[in-house]
Amino acid sequence: MARLPVLKIGDTVLRAVSKPVPVSAIKTDRMKILINDMVETMKKEKGVGIAAPQVGVNERVIIVDVDGDVDAYINPKIFSRSETLVESEEGCLTASPSVFP
């Protein structure tokens, strides 16, 4: 596993539309390595989530840590949302310290 560089706000890769991952690519060694590297990067950056574009890969892959339970999602879609609002602190790994002190 390797820690990947995290892009910062302003990088054009972060504004590009991510490509869906073909079904044939989901179980490949490349995808397993990407997911493992993203998990390691997220943990070392003390994040609770990271998306592939944040590490320079424009594919629809995200890692989410909910109370220590880490999951990878490939080609995620949001089908519904709660109307309940939860107040919390922003923790975006792509934000530079000067943007969110």
SULNORFEN-V449659 format. One line per field, one symbol per residue. phi: phi as a letter, one per 20 degrees, with the letter a starting at -180 (. if undefined). burial: I if it has 9 or more other C-alpha atoms within 8 Angstrom, else O. Layout:
phi=???
burial=???
This chain:
phi=.ceefefdgoffgfefffefefgfefeffgfffgfffffffgffemedabdgffdndececcdcddlneecdcdlfcedbbeefdcebefcffeffgfecf
burial=OOIOOIIIOOOOOIOOOOOOIOOOOIOOOOIIIOIIIIIIIIIOOOIIIIIIIIIIOIIIIIIIIOOOOIOIIIOOOOOOOOOOOOOOOOOOIIIIOOOOO
